């Protein structure tokens, strides 16, 4: 009876999470990231170079954006006509920009991103538990098959096939689930593993990592009672993310609170753009971060001219 109840529970959670992964529409950037009609016209009139970058910088000056392209330019999607939020990428299959895009999964025929990443993780977890449960309960009959302990009927071949299928899926799912658990612990996406995010001051593959506990809460939320249920509980809005590496933009005014950014003493880093209220509380109990001098910061910025090229990522 206990095995039958556990079987139905795993199956229901598996189907529920799979359903939510498939039919949860990926979130797109909000309207504030789309260029206005006048900015679109200005961007089309201006030749590629400094003039276009000036239009994009003006459009993105009040947006919580910290990442850039490889050349240091503003991340802009010429298909969707918007300034890309951090961790947002354009999916060539869906033909739209997806917030915190991880990958496009053909097995669920949907993009895995901010809106359904938790559902995808639970789908992998419950699929793995379901396959392990099937393999474990079928193991005794599988042993009897090889010791001639089963009646000589066609059913014994079904038992052998079921065990092999459950065991092989368990191996493949365990590797995939383990990989995504590692991504959650590091607060990375699959795309960010292959191409590390580029911030205004430098490239850093762990730029969005806030520590294991906070990284976990970003995906599963603060309410632990919802962690194992396929209900949306991720923190934030998908457009802005807290990061420990955001440095003061040299193009902006002096650091808030009267802190001198050129001071050699240890000081707190302040975001160049305001974080959303739902994200900023993740940084409340983090230790202070060491800040580079203003001269070194300006030197890094001066090494590449973002006005020369405007790269469009996919």
C-alpha positions as CSV (number, residue, x, y, z in Angstrom):
1,X,0.0,0.0,0.0
2,X,2.8,2.4,0.9
3,X,4.6,1.7,-2.4
4,X,1.3,2.3,-4.3
5,X,0.7,5.6,-2.6
6,X,4.3,6.7,-3.2
7,X,4.0,5.7,-6.9
8,X,0.9,7.8,-7.4
9,X,2.5,10.8,-5.6
10,X,5.6,10.7,-7.7
11,X,3.5,10.3,-10.9
12,X,1.2,13.2,-10.0
13,X,4.1,15.6,-9.2
14,X,5.9,14.5,-12.3
15,X,2.9,15.2,-14.6
16,X,2.2,18.5,-12.8
17,X,5.7,19.8,-13.1
18,X,6.0,18.6,-16.7
19,X,2.7,20.3,-17.6
20,X,3.8,23.6,-16.0
21,X,7.2,23.4,-17.8
22,X,5.5,23.0,-21.2
23,X,2.6,25.4,-20.9
24,X,4.2,28.2,-18.9
25,X,4.9,31.0,-21.4
26,X,8.4,32.4,-21.2
27,X,8.5,36.0,-19.9
28,X,9.5,38.7,-22.3
29,X,11.1,42.1,-21.3
30,X,8.7,44.7,-20.0
31,X,7.7,47.8,-22.0
32,X,10.3,50.0,-20.4
33,X,13.1,48.1,-22.2
34,X,11.5,48.6,-25.6
35,X,12.7,51.7,-27.6
36,X,10.3,54.5,-28.1
37,X,9.2,55.4,-31.6
38,X,11.5,58.4,-31.6
39,X,14.5,56.4,-30.4
40,X,13.8,53.8,-33.2
41,X,13.8,56.5,-35.8
42,X,17.0,58.0,-34.4
43,X,18.7,54.6,-34.3
44,X,17.7,53.9,-38.0
45,X,18.9,57.4,-39.1
46,X,22.2,57.3,-37.4
47,X,25.1,55.4,-38.9
48,X,26.6,52.5,-36.9
49,X,29.1,53.7,-34.4
50,X,29.2,56.4,-31.6
51,X,25.9,58.0,-32.7
52,X,23.9,54.8,-32.3
53,X,25.5,54.0,-29.0
54,X,24.6,57.4,-27.8
55,X,21.0,56.7,-28.6
56,X,21.1,53.4,-26.8
57,X,22.9,54.9,-23.8
58,X,20.2,57.5,-23.5
59,X,17.5,54.9,-23.7
60,X,19.2,52.7,-21.1
61,X,20.3,55.3,-18.6
62,X,17.5,54.7,-16.2
63,X,17.3,50.9,-16.7
64,X,18.9,48.4,-14.2
65,X,21.4,47.1,-16.7
66,X,24.9,46.1,-15.8
67,X,26.1,43.7,-18.6
68,X,27.5,44.6,-22.0
69,X,28.5,42.9,-25.2
70,X,32.0,41.7,-25.8
71,X,33.0,45.1,-27.3
72,X,31.5,46.9,-24.3
73,X,28.4,48.1,-26.2
74,X,24.8,48.3,-24.9
75,X,23.1,44.9,-25.5
76,X,20.4,45.6,-28.1
77,X,18.1,43.2,-30.0
78,X,17.5,44.5,-33.5
79,X,14.7,41.9,-34.0
80,X,12.6,42.8,-30.9
81,X,13.8,46.5,-30.9
82,X,14.6,46.6,-27.3
83,X,17.5,47.0,-24.9
84,X,18.2,43.6,-23.5
85,X,17.9,43.2,-19.7
86,X,20.7,41.4,-17.9
87,X,20.7,37.6,-18.6
88,X,18.1,38.0,-21.4
89,X,18.8,36.4,-24.8
90,X,17.0,36.2,-28.1
91,X,15.8,32.6,-28.9
92,X,16.1,31.9,-32.6
93,X,13.4,29.1,-32.3
94,X,10.8,31.2,-30.5
95,X,12.0,34.4,-32.3
96,X,11.7,36.6,-29.2
97,X,13.8,37.7,-26.2
98,X,13.5,35.4,-23.2
99,X,14.2,36.7,-19.6
100,X,17.0,34.8,-18.0
101,X,17.1,32.3,-20.8
102,X,18.7,29.0,-20.0
103,X,18.1,27.0,-23.2
104,X,15.4,26.0,-25.7
105,X,14.4,22.5,-24.8
106,X,13.0,20.3,-27.6
107,X,11.8,17.7,-25.1
108,X,9.2,20.2,-23.7
109,X,9.0,22.3,-26.9
110,X,9.5,25.5,-24.9
111,X,12.2,27.9,-23.8
112,X,13.4,27.3,-20.3
113,X,13.9,30.7,-18.6
114,X,12.9,32.8,-15.7
115,X,9.2,31.9,-15.7
116,X,9.5,28.1,-15.8
117,X,13.1,27.3,-14.7
118,X,11.8,26.1,-11.3
119,X,9.2,23.9,-13.0
120,X,11.9,22.4,-15.2
121,X,14.1,21.6,-12.2
122,X,11.2,19.9,-10.4
123,X,10.4,18.0,-13.6
124,X,13.9,16.6,-13.7
125,X,13.8,15.8,-10.0
126,X,10.5,14.0,-10.0
127,X,11.3,12.2,-13.2
128,X,14.5,10.9,-11.6
129,X,12.7,9.8,-8.4
130,X,10.0,8.2,-10.5
131,X,12.5,6.2,-12.6
132,X,14.5,5.2,-9.5
133,X,11.3,4.1,-7.8
134,X,10.4,1.9,-10.8
135,X,13.8,0.4,-11.0
136,X,13.9,-0.3,-7.3
137,X,10.5,-2.0,-7.1
138,X,11.3,-4.0,-10.3
139,X,14.7,-5.1,-9.2
140,X,13.6,-8.2,-7.4
141,X,11.6,-9.5,-10.4
142,X,14.5,-8.6,-12.6
143,X,16.8,-10.9,-10.5
144,X,14.2,-13.6,-10.6
145,X,14.1,-13.4,-14.4
146,X,17.8,-14.3,-14.6
147,X,17.5,-17.1,-11.9
148,X,14.4,-18.6,-13.7
149,X,12.2,-17.7,-10.8
150,X,9.4,-16.3,-12.9
151,X,6.7,-18.2,-14.8
152,X,7.6,-18.8,-18.4
153,X,5.2,-16.2,-19.9
154,X,5.6,-13.1,-22.1
155,X,5.2,-10.9,-19.0
156,X,8.8,-11.6,-17.9
157,X,10.2,-9.8,-21.0
158,X,8.1,-6.8,-20.0
159,X,9.8,-6.8,-16.6
160,X,13.2,-6.9,-18.2
161,X,12.4,-4.1,-20.6
162,X,10.9,-1.9,-17.8
163,X,14.0,-2.3,-15.6
164,X,16.4,-1.5,-18.4
165,X,14.4,1.6,-19.4
166,X,14.0,2.9,-15.9
167,X,17.7,2.3,-15.1
168,X,19.0,4.0,-18.3
169,X,16.7,7.0,-17.8
170,X,17.8,7.2,-14.2
171,X,21.5,7.5,-15.3
172,X,20.8,10.2,-17.9
173,X,18.4,12.2,-15.7
174,X,20.8,12.1,-12.7
175,X,23.6,13.6,-14.8
176,X,21.3,16.3,-16.2
177,X,19.7,17.1,-12.8
178,X,23.1,17.2,-11.1
179,X,24.3,19.6,-13.7
180,X,21.4,22.0,-13.2
181,X,21.7,21.7,-9.4
182,X,25.3,22.9,-9.9
183,X,24.0,25.8,-12.0
184,X,21.6,26.8,-9.3
185,X,24.3,26.7,-6.6
186,X,26.4,29.0,-8.8
187,X,23.5,31.2,-10.0
188,X,24.3,30.5,-13.6
189,X,22.4,29.6,-16.7
190,X,23.5,27.2,-19.4
191,X,24.2,30.1,-21.8
192,X,26.3,31.8,-19.1
193,X,28.5,28.7,-18.7
194,X,29.5,28.9,-22.4
195,X,29.7,32.7,-22.5
196,X,30.4,34.4,-19.2
197,X,28.5,37.6,-18.5
198,X,30.4,40.8,-19.4
199,X,30.0,43.6,-16.9
200,X,31.0,47.2,-17.4
201,X,34.3,46.7,-15.6
202,X,35.3,43.2,-16.6
203,X,34.1,39.7,-17.5
204,X,33.2,37.5,-14.6
205,X,31.7,34.0,-14.7
206,X,30.5,34.3,-11.1
207,X,29.2,37.8,-11.3
208,X,25.6,36.9,-10.3
209,X,26.6,34.5,-7.5
210,X,25.5,35.6,-4.0
211,X,26.4,32.5,-2.1
212,X,24.7,29.1,-2.1
213,X,21.7,30.0,0.1
214,X,20.8,33.2,-1.7
215,X,21.3,31.5,-5.1
216,X,18.9,28.8,-4.1
217,X,16.3,31.4,-3.0
218,X,16.5,33.2,-6.2
219,X,15.1,30.2,-8.0
220,X,12.9,28.6,-5.3
221,X,11.9,31.7,-3.3
222,X,11.8,32.5,0.4
223,X,8.8,30.3,1.3
224,X,10.2,26.8,1.8
225,X,6.7,25.3,1.8
226,X,6.5,26.0,-1.9
227,X,9.9,24.6,-2.9
228,X,8.7,21.1,-3.8
229,X,5.5,22.2,-5.4
230,X,5.3,23.3,-9.1
231,X,4.0,26.8,-8.2
232,X,5.9,29.9,-9.2
233,X,7.9,31.3,-6.2
234,X,11.1,32.6,-7.8
235,X,12.3,36.0,-6.6
236,X,12.3,39.1,-8.7
237,X,10.8,40.1,-12.0
238,X,13.3,38.6,-14.4
239,X,14.5,42.0,-15.6
240,X,17.0,42.9,-12.9
241,X,19.2,40.7,-10.7
242,X,21.4,41.5,-7.8
243,X,25.1,41.1,-8.3
244,X,28.2,41.4,-6.1
245,X,30.3,42.8,-9.0
246,X,28.5,45.9,-10.1
247,X,30.8,48.9,-9.9
248,X,30.0,52.5,-10.2
249,X,29.7,53.6,-13.8
250,X,32.5,56.1,-14.5
251,X,30.1,58.0,-16.8
252,X,27.8,58.7,-13.9
253,X,28.0,61.1,-11.0
254,X,29.9,60.5,-7.8
255,X,29.1,57.5,-5.6
256,X,26.0,57.7,-3.4
257,X,26.3,58.5,0.3
258,X,29.4,60.7,-0.2
259,X,31.8,57.7,-0.7
260,X,34.8,58.7,-2.7
261,X,35.3,56.0,-5.4
262,X,39.0,56.9,-5.7
263,X,39.7,56.1,-2.1
264,X,42.2,53.4,-1.5
265,X,40.5,52.3,1.7
266,X,37.9,49.4,1.6
267,X,34.4,50.7,0.8
268,X,31.0,49.3,-0.2
269,X,30.1,49.0,-3.9
270,X,27.0,50.8,-5.0
271,X,25.0,49.8,-8.0
272,X,25.1,52.2,-10.9
273,X,21.4,51.6,-11.4
274,X,18.8,51.0,-8.7
275,X,17.8,47.4,-8.1
276,X,14.2,46.3,-7.9
277,X,12.8,46.2,-4.4
278,X,12.3,42.5,-4.7
279,X,15.9,41.9,-5.5
280,X,17.8,44.3,-3.2
281,X,17.1,42.5,0.0
282,X,19.3,39.6,-1.2
283,X,22.3,41.9,-0.7
284,X,21.5,43.1,2.8
285,X,23.7,40.7,4.8
286,X,26.6,40.3,2.3
287,X,30.1,41.4,3.4
288,X,31.6,44.5,2.0
289,X,33.2,44.2,-1.3
290,X,36.6,45.7,-2.2
291,X,36.5,48.4,-4.9
292,X,39.2,49.2,-7.4
293,X,40.5,52.7,-7.8
294,X,38.8,55.1,-10.2
295,X,41.9,55.4,-12.3
296,X,42.1,51.6,-12.8
297,X,38.4,51.6,-13.6
298,X,38.7,54.3,-16.2
299,X,41.7,52.6,-17.6
300,X,39.7,49.4,-18.2
301,X,36.8,51.3,-19.8
302,X,39.2,53.1,-22.0
303,X,40.7,49.9,-23.4
304,X,37.6,49.3,-25.6
305,X,35.5,51.8,-27.4
306,X,31.9,50.6,-27.3
307,X,31.0,53.1,-30.0
308,X,32.9,51.3,-32.6
309,X,30.6,48.3,-32.9
310,X,27.2,47.3,-31.7
311,X,27.0,43.5,-31.3
312,X,23.7,41.6,-31.3
313,X,23.7,38.4,-29.3
314,X,21.5,35.4,-29.9
